[in-house]
């Protein structure tokens, strides 16, 4: 833009719809409100403020109801299909956010947003001497482009844009911007249900406008010199002048809309109201934007750009109350004695699907203020304690989560010894393997290329090797080469499986083999952080580094685990609940065949395969057992016919027959699935055997994809959440036994200890006894204990 004051106007409805389609509709707040369009809008505003630095900003909106165009042409937009209500519900959220930015929203009864934009652009040029920049995704506004008006057009999602000035419009359409009106008048617009002139498409319309300049000149020529127009077009134009002129009027943007009450100074760019802005971002749960503006917001935890320490542990009725008490233990270097009450964990228990568990956000939600001081801690304690009692979660808080805090603190302090020399040798070996794979891949490709480059890989697969692009996802840089897309291609060429193998090895090398030695502390041990407030199911997670995701079923994964070792004279001891989720599922669903198998100590997958195929257990093949295992675990995660066929060697028909037979034998499982979905729709939450809840607000959404996702979570959570409760209870019981065993890691169903080598067998049996008896269920809890010098041997 020239160095002249700029008025930037956002096309509200166009950007709303673009964001709705471009960003995942799974972007919701913890109460299930879809906020993807609000996020997209905020991102655009942030980008425009930073890149363009406009002097004025406003947003133009359509209003509900008819406009002058509907009155002039009754069929106008009659074929438009109304979007989900969740799209329109985001408009007031966006407008409220715009007020916090100081950006006015403009609209006029009887007119569309385009007319408001056209009016602003004309006023800018005629009376204000301003440049206008229209930010849109709708090409209709390109007719407004002139020497003082440009349009920044979103051409792909919310990321790729193109700036249209007069030259760019001419290059794209081979017409002047004003002539786009005439082009559309002839060809019509199906999205607005405007027919144009019957029989004249884009090509014919372009020919007419390019040669004669306008609708009026075309019909003047038709009357005075008809031979100048192609005979085929002549016939289509006969008697259509009134239609064409009506179409032209309808597609012409009005530039003299009465904008009552709007003054240009209202749109002058100013600093946002940071306090209101952060309050809005907290409500919307936009963490990135909160972090960006929190320092400037009045009443945040920041003063003069420096983060202040969290308020100290308050003693309330003999209870130590604080926020993130585990972090406080690390600051003190010692465990805190109970009873404890952690504000962060209490807020998480009350809504585990939430994403905002920082103190200001919790205070904002529960106290409607966000100072986060000592008084807030006491007020939050009383408020959250009351809510926990109301929802039956006090026991989970007092008997599981709070006793676990000091145990996790001690695990983080202990760390686990890492053999960095072993990893160094493994790194050399795996880099050599990656080099070998690269050469093999390049040989199959027929040329050298960067295997790590998605765009270069796409060229190899889809241009050089001409693999089918059918059903391959498109992204902003072209065709995707993500893992899901590669799986679709793996049977088409041997290069694909090699690329998948390369990626898996490269990921392990970068994430673990080369990275872990850099994270070893001075004591030679690796210290992870265990999180109680991340996984919505109640599971613990591990970060910095994540030690729960090292593969156990691949050779490379087992090799990496060998680097986790015991100190001299000690061994590592693993205690692992065997098939605990299936055992829990059999109990929750009251499935008699499963419970009988577990009581008899049968191999559950072999038993399932024998039942489904009608053979003796001794006759079950490896493939049959694998299919049974896939469905036994997968059914709780929403596995259907297609997924079963994909994960096994079964055809679609075989997979369907398998599932039908499976549910004949296990009707209680199917009944559980349907019952749980219905209960989730009715209550809005599901819970574990011990009362831990997961709220599923998306289950009431009008967006079917969100409803289906919520139903899958509803089915799975009672099992996974109960498993999380049991392993946490086991950690507490083992700690209470005061065995000479140091707990180092928790990986879902597994606990890893470090013990003296001579005492390991005895301690292992005691841990097995404690973990097996931690809760009484109708089926036995089986614990497998293994002992070795390193984790890979277990």
URRA-V877173 format. One record per residue. N is the residue number from 0. SS is DSSP state (alpha for helix, beta for strand, coil for the rest). PSI is psi as a letter, one per 40 degrees, with the letter a starting at -180 (999 if undefined). OMEGA is omega in degrees with one decimal (none if undefined). Layout:
N|SS|PSI|OMEGA + N|SS|PSI|OMEGA
This chain:
0|coil|i|176.0 + 1|coil|i|179.7 + 2|coil|g|-177.2 + 3|coil|i|-177.8 + 4|coil|i|-172.7 + 5|beta|h|171.8 + 6|beta|h|179.6 + 7|beta|h|-179.9 + 8|beta|h|-178.2 + 9|beta|h|176.6 + 10|beta|g|-168.9 + 11|alpha|d|-174.9 + 12|alpha|d|179.4 + 13|alpha|d|-179.9 + 14|alpha|d|176.6 + 15|alpha|d|-178.5 + 16|alpha|d|-179.7 + 17|alpha|d|179.7 + 18|alpha|d|179.6 + 19|alpha|d|-178.1 + 20|alpha|d|-173.9 + 21|alpha|d|-176.3 + 22|coil|i|-174.9 + 23|coil|h|178.6 + 24|coil|e|172.3 + 25|coil|e|177.2 + 26|coil|g|-175.1 + 27|beta|i|170.6 + 28|coil|i|-176.1 + 29|coil|e|176.5 + 30|coil|e|174.9 + 31|coil|e|179.8 + 32|coil|h|178.2 + 33|beta|h|-175.5 + 34|coil|f|-176.9 + 35|alpha|d|-179.6 + 36|alpha|d|177.4 + 37|alpha|d|179.9 + 38|alpha|d|178.8 + 39|alpha|d|-179.8 + 40|alpha|d|179.2 + 41|alpha|d|179.5 + 42|alpha|d|178.3 + 43|alpha|d|179.8 + 44|alpha|d|179.7 + 45|alpha|d|-178.9 + 46|alpha|d|-179.3 + 47|alpha|d|179.4 + 48|alpha|d|-177.2 + 49|alpha|d|-172.6 + 50|alpha|d|-174.7 + 51|coil|d|-175.8 + 52|coil|f|-176.0 + 53|coil|i|176.9 + 54|coil|d|178.5 + 55|beta|i|176.2 + 56|beta|i|174.5 + 57|beta|i|175.5 + 58|beta|h|176.8 + 59|beta|h|-176.9 + 60|coil|i|165.1 + 61|coil|i|171.3 + 62|coil|i|174.7 + 63|coil|i|176.4 + 64|coil|i|-175.3 + 65|coil|i|175.1 + 66|coil|i|178.4 + 67|alpha|d|180.0 + 68|alpha|d|176.2 + 69|alpha|d|-179.3 + 70|alpha|d|-179.6 + 71|alpha|d|-176.0 + 72|coil|h|-169.1 + 73|coil|d|-176.6 + 74|coil|e|-176.5 + 75|coil|h|178.3 + 76|coil|f|-176.5 + 77|coil|d|-177.9 + 78|coil|e|179.6 + 79|coil|h|177.0 + 80|coil|h|-179.2 + 81|coil|h|178.5 + 82|coil|i|177.4 + 83|coil|i|-177.2 + 84|alpha|d|-179.0 + 85|alpha|d|174.6 + 86|alpha|d|-175.7 + 87|alpha|d|178.7 + 88|alpha|e|-177.7 + 89|alpha|e|-179.5 + 90|alpha|d|179.0 + 91|alpha|d|176.6 + 92|alpha|d|179.4 + 93|alpha|d|-177.8 + 94|alpha|d|176.7 + 95|alpha|d|177.5 + 96|alpha|d|178.7 + 97|alpha|d|177.8 + 98|alpha|d|177.2 + 99|alpha|d|175.7 + 100|alpha|e|-174.5 + 101|coil|f|-178.4 + 102|coil|h|-177.1 + 103|beta|i|173.0 + 104|beta|h|-174.9 + 105|beta|i|174.8 + 106|coil|i|-179.9 + 107|coil|h|-178.0 + 108|coil|h|178.4 + 109|coil|e|-179.0 + 110|coil|i|179.2 + 111|coil|i|179.6 + 112|alpha|d|178.9 + 113|alpha|d|179.6 + 114|alpha|d|176.4 + 115|alpha|d|179.5 + 116|alpha|d|179.8 + 117|alpha|d|179.9 + 118|alpha|d|178.1 + 119|alpha|d|-178.9 + 120|alpha|d|-179.5 + 121|alpha|d|178.8 + 122|alpha|d|179.1 + 123|alpha|d|-176.1 + 124|alpha|d|-171.3 + 125|alpha|d|-170.9 + 126|alpha|e|-174.0 + 127|alpha|e|-178.7 + 128|coil|f|-177.8 + 129|coil|i|167.1 + 130|beta|i|177.1 + 131|beta|h|173.0 + 132|beta|h|179.9 + 133|beta|h|177.7 + 134|beta|h|-168.9 + 135|beta|i|170.0 + 136|coil|e|-174.6 + 137|coil|h|-173.6 + 138|alpha|e|178.0 + 139|alpha|d|-175.5 + 140|alpha|e|-179.8 + 141|alpha|e|176.5 + 142|alpha|e|-178.1 + 143|alpha|e|-175.5 + 144|coil|h|175.0 + 145|beta|a|-175.1 + 146|coil|e|179.3 + 147|coil|e|-177.5 + 148|beta|h|176.3 + 149|beta|i|179.9 + 150|beta|h|174.0 + 151|beta|h|-167.1 + 152|beta|h|174.9 + 153|beta|h|-175.7 + 154|beta|e|178.6 + 155|beta|h|178.5 + 156|coil|b|179.3 + 157|coil|e|-174.4 + 158|coil|d|-173.4 + 159|beta|h|-178.5 + 160|beta|i|174.2 + 161|beta|h|179.4 + 162|beta|h|179.6 + 163|beta|h|164.1 + 164|coil|a|-177.0 + 165|alpha|d|-178.1 + 166|alpha|d|-179.3 + 167|alpha|d|177.4 + 168|alpha|d|179.2 + 169|alpha|d|-178.6 + 170|alpha|d|-176.0 + 171|alpha|d|-171.2 + 172|alpha|e|-176.1 + 173|coil|f|177.3 + 174|coil|i|172.4 + 175|coil|i|-179.6 + 176|coil|d|-178.4 + 177|coil|d|-177.2 + 178|alpha|e|175.7 + 179|alpha|d|175.5 + 180|alpha|d|-178.8 + 181|alpha|d|178.1 + 182|alpha|d|-177.7 + 183|alpha|d|178.2 + 184|alpha|d|-179.8 + 185|alpha|d|-171.5 + 186|alpha|e|-178.9 + 187|coil|a|-178.8 + 188|beta|h|-176.1 + 189|alpha|d|-178.4 + 190|alpha|d|176.5 + 191|alpha|e|-177.4 + 192|coil|f|175.7 + 193|beta|h|-172.8 + 194|coil|d|-173.2 + 195|coil|a|177.1 + 196|coil|h|-174.4 + 197|coil|h|175.4 + 198|coil|e|-179.8 + 199|coil|h|179.6 + 200|coil|a|-175.9 + 201|alpha|d|-178.0 + 202|alpha|d|-180.0 + 203|alpha|d|179.0 + 204|alpha|d|-179.4 + 205|alpha|d|178.8 + 206|alpha|d|-178.0 + 207|alpha|d|-176.4 + 208|alpha|d|-179.2 + 209|alpha|d|-175.8 + 210|alpha|d|-171.7 + 211|alpha|e|169.8 + 212|coil|d|-175.8 + 213|coil|i|176.8 + 214|alpha|d|-176.8 + 215|alpha|d|-178.7 + 216|alpha|d|177.7 + 217|alpha|d|-177.0 + 218|alpha|d|173.6 + 219|alpha|d|178.5 + 220|alpha|d|-180.0 + 221|alpha|d|-178.5 + 222|alpha|d|-171.7 + 223|alpha|d|-175.9 + 224|coil|g|-171.9 + 225|alpha|d|-178.4 + 226|alpha|e|179.9 + 227|alpha|e|-179.2 + 228|coil|h|178.4 + 229|coil|i|-176.6 + 230|alpha|d|-179.2 + 231|alpha|d|179.9 + 232|alpha|d|178.8 + 233|alpha|d|-176.6 + 234|alpha|d|-177.9 + 235|alpha|d|-178.0 + 236|alpha|d|-176.2 + 237|coil|h|176.8 + 238|coil|e|-174.6 + 239|coil|e|-176.4 + 240|alpha|d|-178.3 + 241|alpha|d|178.3 + 242|alpha|d|-177.5 + 243|alpha|d|179.9 + 244|alpha|d|176.4 + 245|alpha|d|178.1 + 246|alpha|d|-178.6 + 247|alpha|d|178.9 + 248|alpha|d|-177.1 + 249|alpha|d|-176.5 + 250|alpha|e|178.4 + 251|coil|h|179.8 + 252|coil|h|178.8 + 253|coil|i|-178.4 + 254|coil|e|178.7 + 255|coil|f|179.0 + 256|coil|h|175.0 + 257|coil|h|179.8 + 258|coil|g|-175.2 + 259|coil|h|174.4 + 260|coil|e|-179.6 + 261|coil|h|174.2 + 262|coil|i|-176.1 + 263|alpha|d|-179.9 + 264|alpha|d|178.0 + 265|alpha|d|-175.8 + 266|alpha|e|-180.0 + 267|beta|h|-177.8 + 268|coil|h|-179.2 + 269|coil|i|174.7 + 270|coil|h|177.7 + 271|coil|i|169.2 + 272|coil|g|-170.8 + 273|alpha|d|-179.8 + 274|alpha|d|179.3 + 275|alpha|d|-178.6 + 276|alpha|d|-179.7 + 277|alpha|d|176.6 + 278|alpha|d|177.6 + 279|alpha|d|-178.8 + 280|alpha|d|177.0 + 281|alpha|d|177.8 + 282|alpha|d|-179.0 + 283|alpha|e|179.7 + 284|coil|f|176.8 + 285|coil|g|-171.5 + 286|alpha|d|-178.4 + 287|alpha|d|-178.9 + 288|alpha|d|176.1 + 289|alpha|d|-178.3 + 290|alpha|d|-177.4 + 291|alpha|d|-171.2 + 292|alpha|e|-173.0 + 293|alpha|d|-178.6 + 294|alpha|d|-176.5 + 295|alpha|e|-174.8 + 296|coil|h|177.1 + 297|coil|h|176.6 + 298|coil|e|176.8 + 299|coil|a|178.5 + 300|coil|e|-177.8 + 301|beta|h|174.1 + 302|beta|h|-179.2 + 303|coil|f|175.3 + 304|coil|e|-178.6 + 305|beta|h|-179.8 + 306|beta|h|180.0 + 307|coil|i|178.2 + 308|coil|i|177.5 + 309|coil|i|-179.5 + 310|coil|i|-177.6 + 311|coil|i|168.7 + 312|coil|h|176.6 + 313|beta|i|173.7 + 314|beta|h|180.0 + 315|beta|h|-180.0 + 316|coil|f|178.4 + 317|coil|e|179.8 + 318|beta|h|175.5 + 319|beta|h|-176.3 + 320|beta|h|178.2 + 321|beta|a|178.6 + 322|coil|h|-178.3 + 323|coil|g|-174.8 + 324|alpha|d|178.0 + 325|alpha|d|176.7 + 326|alpha|d|177.1 + 327|alpha|d|176.7 + 328|alpha|d|178.0 + 329|alpha|d|178.2 + 330|alpha|d|-180.0 + 331|alpha|d|-177.3 + 332|coil|e|179.3 + 333|coil|i|179.4 + 334|coil|i|177.6 + 335|coil|i|-179.4 + 336|coil|i|-176.4 + 337|coil|a|-2.0 + 338|coil|i|-177.2 + 339|beta|i|172.8 + 340|beta|h|-179.4 + 341|beta|h|-178.7 + 342|alpha|d|-177.1 + 343|alpha|d|-177.6 + 344|alpha|d|177.1 + 345|alpha|d|179.1 + 346|alpha|d|177.7 + 347|alpha|d|-180.0 + 348|alpha|d|-178.3 + 349|alpha|e|175.4 + 350|coil|g|-173.8 + 351|coil|e|178.6 + 352|coil|e|-178.8 + 353|coil|i|178.7 + 354|coil|e|-173.9 + 355|coil|g|178.6 + 356|coil|f|170.1 + 357|coil|i|-173.1 + 358|alpha|d|179.8 + 359|alpha|d|-179.9 + 360|alpha|d|179.3 + 361|alpha|d|178.3 + 362|alpha|d|178.8 + 363|alpha|d|-177.2 + 364|alpha|d|-170.9 + 365|alpha|d|-178.3 + 366|alpha|e|-177.1 + 367|coil|f|170.8 + 368|coil|i|-172.5 + 369|coil|f|177.8 + 370|coil|d|175.9 + 371|coil|f|-179.8 + 372|coil|a|-176.3 + 373|alpha|d|179.3 + 374|alpha|d|178.5 + 375|alpha|d|-179.9 + 376|alpha|d|-179.5 + 377|alpha|d|179.4 + 378|alpha|d|179.4 + 379|alpha|d|177.8 + 380|alpha|d|-178.7 + 381|alpha|d|-178.1 + 382|alpha|d|-176.0 + 383|alpha|d|176.8 + 384|alpha|d|179.7 + 385|alpha|d|-179.2 + 386|alpha|d|178.2 + 387|alpha|d|179.4 + 388|alpha|d|-179.2 + 389|alpha|d|-173.7 + 390|coil|e|177.2 + 391|coil|f|-176.4 + 392|coil|e|-178.1 + 393|alpha|d|-178.0 + 394|alpha|d|177.2 + 395|alpha|d|-179.6 + 396|alpha|d|-171.7 + 397|alpha|d|-172.8 + 398|alpha|e|178.5 + 399|alpha|c|-170.2 + 400|alpha|d|-177.4 + 401|alpha|d|175.3 + 402|alpha|d|-179.3 + 403|alpha|d|-174.8 + 404|alpha|d|-179.0 + 405|alpha|d|177.0 + 406|alpha|d|178.3 + 407|alpha|d|177.3 + 408|alpha|d|-178.4 + 409|alpha|d|175.4 + 410|alpha|d|180.0 + 411|alpha|d|177.9 + 412|alpha|d|-177.1 + 413|alpha|d|-176.4 + 414|coil|a|178.1 + 415|beta|h|-176.4 + 416|beta|h|-178.4 + 417|beta|h|175.9 + 418|coil|g|-175.8 + 419|alpha|d|178.8 + 420|alpha|d|177.8 + 421|alpha|d|179.9 + 422|alpha|d|178.6 + 423|alpha|d|178.0 + 424|alpha|d|178.3 + 425|alpha|d|178.2 + 426|alpha|d|179.2 + 427|alpha|d|-179.3 + 428|alpha|d|-177.1 + 429|alpha|d|175.3 + 430|alpha|d|176.4 + 431|alpha|d|178.2 + 432|alpha|d|177.9 + 433|alpha|d|176.4 + 434|alpha|d|179.4 + 435|alpha|d|178.5 + 436|alpha|d|-179.8 + 437|alpha|d|-179.9 + 438|alpha|d|179.7 + 439|alpha|d|179.4 + 440|alpha|d|-179.4 + 441|alpha|d|176.7 + 442|alpha|d|178.5 + 443|alpha|d|-179.9 + 444|alpha|d|-179.2 + 445|coil|e|177.6 + 446|coil|i|177.2 + 447|coil|i|174.3 + 448|coil|i|179.7 + 449|coil|h|-176.8 + 450|coil|d|-178.7 + 451|coil|e|-178.6 + 452|coil|h|179.8 + 453|alpha|d|-177.5 + 454|alpha|d|177.9 + 455|alpha|d|178.4 + 456|alpha|d|178.0 + 457|alpha|d|177.5 + 458|alpha|d|-180.0 + 459|alpha|d|-173.6 + 460|alpha|d|-168.5 + 461|alpha|e|178.6 + 462|alpha|d|-177.5 + 463|alpha|d|-175.9 + 464|coil|e|175.4 + 465|coil|f|175.9 + 466|coil|i|-176.3 + 467|coil|h|177.2 + 468|coil|e|-179.5 + 469|coil|h|179.3 + 470|coil|e|176.6 + 471|coil|h|-176.1 + 472|coil|i|176.0 + 473|beta|h|176.1 + 474|beta|i|-172.3 + 475|coil|d|-179.8 + 476|coil|e|180.0 + 477|beta|a|179.7 + 478|beta|h|-177.4 + 479|coil|i|172.2 + 480|coil|f|177.2 + 481|coil|i|-173.7 + 482|alpha|d|179.9 + 483|alpha|d|-179.6 + 484|alpha|d|178.9 + 485|alpha|d|178.9 + 486|alpha|d|178.5 + 487|alpha|d|-172.9 + 488|alpha|e|-166.3 + 489|coil|d|178.7 + 490|coil|e|-175.1 + 491|coil|d|-177.8 + 492|coil|h|-178.4 + 493|alpha|e|-178.8 + 494|alpha|d|-172.9 + 495|alpha|d|179.9 + 496|alpha|d|177.9 + 497|alpha|d|178.4 + 498|alpha|d|178.1 + 499|alpha|d|177.7 + 500|alpha|d|178.4 + 501|alpha|d|-177.9 + 502|alpha|d|-179.7 + 503|alpha|d|179.8 + 504|alpha|d|-179.0 + 505|alpha|d|179.4 + 506|alpha|d|178.6 + 507|alpha|d|179.3 + 508|alpha|d|-175.6 + 509|alpha|d|-175.2 + 510|alpha|d|-173.5 + 511|alpha|d|-169.4 + 512|alpha|d|-179.6 + 513|coil|d|-173.3 + 514|coil|d|-172.6 + 515|alpha|d|179.9 + 516|alpha|d|179.7 + 517|alpha|e|-174.9 + 518|alpha|e|-179.2 + 519|coil|h|179.5 + 520|coil|i|-178.5 + 521|coil|d|179.1 + 522|coil|e|178.8 + 523|coil|e|-176.6 + 524|beta|i|-179.0 + 525|beta|h|-175.6 + 526|coil|h|177.2 + 527|coil|i|174.5 + 528|beta|h|177.3 + 529|beta|h|-174.8 + 530|beta|h|178.6 + 531|coil|e|-170.5 + 532|coil|f|-179.5 + 533|coil|d|-177.7 + 534|coil|h|-176.2 + 535|coil|e|-178.3 + 536|coil|e|-176.2 + 537|coil|e|178.3 + 538|coil|i|170.2 + 539|coil|i|171.2 + 540|beta|i|-176.0 + 541|beta|h|179.3 + 542|beta|i|174.8 + 543|coil|g|-1.5 + 544|coil|i|175.4 + 545|coil|h|-178.4 + 546|coil|e|-179.4 + 547|coil|e|-174.4 + 548|coil|e|177.7 + 549|coil|h|-175.4 + 550|coil|i|179.3 + 551|coil|e|-174.6 + 552|coil|e|178.7 + 553|coil|i|-179.8 + 554|alpha|d|-179.6 + 555|alpha|d|178.7 + 556|alpha|d|179.2 + 557|alpha|d|177.4 + 558|alpha|d|178.9 + 559|alpha|d|-179.5 + 560|alpha|d|178.4 + 561|coil|e|-179.9 + 562|coil|e|177.5 + 563|beta|h|-167.5 + 564|beta|i|175.8 + 565|coil|i|174.2 + 566|coil|i|178.4 + 567|coil|h|-179.1 + 568|coil|e|179.7 + 569|beta|i|172.2 + 570|beta|i|171.1 + 571|beta|i|-179.9 + 572|beta|h|179.9 + 573|beta|h|174.1 + 574|beta|h|-168.2 + 575|beta|h|175.4 + 576|beta|h|-178.0 + 577|coil|h|174.5 + 578|coil|f|-172.4 + 579|alpha|d|-178.4 + 580|alpha|d|177.8 + 581|alpha|d|177.4 + 582|alpha|d|178.7 + 583|alpha|d|179.6 + 584|alpha|d|-179.3 + 585|alpha|d|-179.4 + 586|alpha|d|-177.6 + 587|alpha|d|-178.7 + 588|alpha|e|-175.8 + 589|coil|f|-178.6 + 590|coil|h|-174.7 + 591|alpha|d|179.5 + 592|alpha|d|178.5 + 593|alpha|d|-178.3 + 594|alpha|d|177.7 + 595|alpha|d|179.6 + 596|alpha|d|-179.5 + 597|alpha|d|178.9 + 598|alpha|d|179.8 + 599|alpha|e|179.7 + 600|coil|f|-178.6 + 601|coil|i|169.1 + 602|coil|h|-169.2 + 603|alpha|d|-177.9 + 604|alpha|d|175.6 + 605|alpha|d|178.8 + 606|alpha|d|179.4 + 607|alpha|d|-179.9 + 608|alpha|d|180.0 + 609|alpha|d|180.0 + 610|alpha|d|-175.5 + 611|alpha|d|-176.7 + 612|alpha|e|176.8 + 613|coil|f|179.6 + 614|coil|i|174.4 + 615|coil|i|180.0 + 616|alpha|d|-179.5 + 617|alpha|e|-177.9 + 618|alpha|e|-178.1 + 619|coil|h|178.6 + 620|coil|i|178.1 + 621|alpha|d|-179.3 + 622|alpha|d|179.3 + 623|alpha|d|178.3 + 624|alpha|d|-179.7 + 625|alpha|d|178.8 + 626|alpha|d|178.7 + 627|alpha|d|178.8 + 628|alpha|d|-179.6 + 629|alpha|d|-176.8 + 630|alpha|d|178.2 + 631|alpha|d|178.4 + 632|alpha|d|-172.4 + 633|alpha|d|-175.9 + 634|alpha|d|-179.5 + 635|alpha|e|178.3 + 636|alpha|e|175.7 + 637|coil|f|-179.3 + 638|coil|h|176.9 + 639|coil|a|-176.2 + 640|alpha|d|-175.8 + 641|alpha|d|-179.3 + 642|alpha|d|179.3 + 643|alpha|d|179.4 + 644|alpha|d|-178.0 + 645|alpha|d|-175.2 + 646|alpha|e|177.8 + 647|coil|a|176.0 + 648|coil|e|179.6 + 649|coil|i|172.0 + 650|coil|i|178.5 + 651|alpha|d|-178.8 + 652|alpha|d|178.9 + 653|alpha|d|179.8 + 654|alpha|d|178.8 + 655|alpha|d|178.4 + 656|alpha|d|178.9 + 657|alpha|d|-178.7 + 658|alpha|d|179.2 + 659|alpha|d|-179.9 + 660|alpha|d|179.8 + 661|alpha|d|-177.7 + 662|alpha|d|171.8 + 663|alpha|d|-178.2 + 664|alpha|d|-176.5 + 665|coil|g|-179.4 + 666|alpha|d|-179.0 + 667|alpha|d|178.0 + 668|alpha|d|179.4 + 669|alpha|d|178.2 + 670|alpha|d|177.7 + 671|alpha|d|-178.1 + 672|alpha|d|-178.6 + 673|alpha|d|179.8 + 674|alpha|d|-178.0 + 675|alpha|d|176.4 + 676|alpha|d|-179.7 + 677|alpha|d|-179.9 + 678|alpha|d|178.7 + 679|alpha|d|176.4 + 680|alpha|d|-176.8 + 681|alpha|d|-172.9 + 682|alpha|d|-176.2 + 683|coil|e|177.9 + 684|beta|i|170.0 + 685|beta|i|-178.7 + 686|beta|i|-179.7 + 687|coil|i|176.7 + 688|coil|d|-176.0 + 689|coil|e|174.2 + 690|coil|e|175.0 + 691|coil|h|-176.4 + 692|beta|i|164.6 + 693|beta|h|177.4 + 694|beta|i|-176.2 + 695|coil|g|-176.5 + 696|alpha|d|-179.1 + 697|alpha|e|-177.7 + 698|alpha|e|178.0 + 699|alpha|e|-177.2 + 700|coil|i|172.8 + 701|coil|e|179.7 + 702|coil|h|-171.3 + 703|alpha|d|179.8 + 704|alpha|d|179.1 + 705|alpha|d|178.7 + 706|alpha|d|-179.5 + 707|alpha|d|178.1 + 708|alpha|d|179.5 + 709|alpha|d|178.3 + 710|alpha|d|177.2 + 711|alpha|d|178.6 + 712|alpha|d|-180.0 + 713|alpha|d|-179.0 + 714|alpha|d|-173.3 + 715|alpha|d|-169.7 + 716|alpha|d|-179.4 + 717|alpha|d|177.8 + 718|alpha|d|-175.8 + 719|alpha|d|179.2 + 720|alpha|d|177.0 + 721|alpha|d|176.0 + 722|alpha|d|178.7 + 723|alpha|d|178.1 + 724|alpha|d|-175.7 + 725|alpha|d|-178.3 + 726|alpha|d|176.7 + 727|alpha|d|177.3 + 728|alpha|d|178.5 + 729|alpha|d|178.0 + 730|alpha|d|-179.5 + 731|alpha|d|-179.2 + 732|alpha|d|178.4 + 733|alpha|d|178.7 + 734|alpha|d|-179.9 + 735|alpha|d|-179.7 + 736|coil|e|177.2 + 737|coil|f|175.9 + 738|coil|i|176.9 + 739|coil|g|-179.1 + 740|beta|h|-179.5 + 741|beta|h|179.7 + 742|beta|h|-175.4 + 743|beta|d|-171.8 + 744|beta|i|167.9 + 745|beta|h|178.9 + 746|beta|g|177.1 + 747|coil|c|-177.8 + 748|coil|e|-168.4 + 749|beta|h|170.3 + 750|beta|h|179.9 + 751|beta|h|-178.7 + 752|beta|i|168.0 + 753|beta|h|-176.2 + 754|beta|i|174.6 + 755|beta|h|-173.1 + 756|alpha|d|-175.4 + 757|alpha|d|-177.1 + 758|alpha|e|-171.1 + 759|alpha|d|-178.0 + 760|alpha|d|-178.6 + 761|alpha|d|-180.0 + 762|alpha|d|178.3 + 763|alpha|d|179.3 + 764|alpha|d|178.9 + 765|alpha|d|177.6 + 766|alpha|d|177.6 + 767|alpha|d|-179.4 + 768|alpha|d|-178.1 + 769|alpha|d|-176.2 + 770|alpha|d|179.5 + 771|alpha|d|-174.0 + 772|coil|e|-173.0 + 773|coil|d|177.1 + 774|coil|i|-179.0 + 775|coil|h|177.6 + 776|coil|i|177.2 + 777|coil|e|174.9 + 778|coil|i|-178.3 + 779|coil|i|169.0 + 780|coil|h|-178.0 + 781|coil|h|-179.3 + 782|beta|h|175.8 + 783|beta|h|-180.0 + 784|beta|h|177.7 + 785|beta|i|-177.4 + 786|beta|h|178.2 + 787|beta|i|-179.6 + 788|coil|d|178.7 + 789|beta|i|-174.8 + 790|alpha|d|-178.7 + 791|alpha|d|-179.7 + 792|alpha|e|-172.3 + 793|coil|999|none
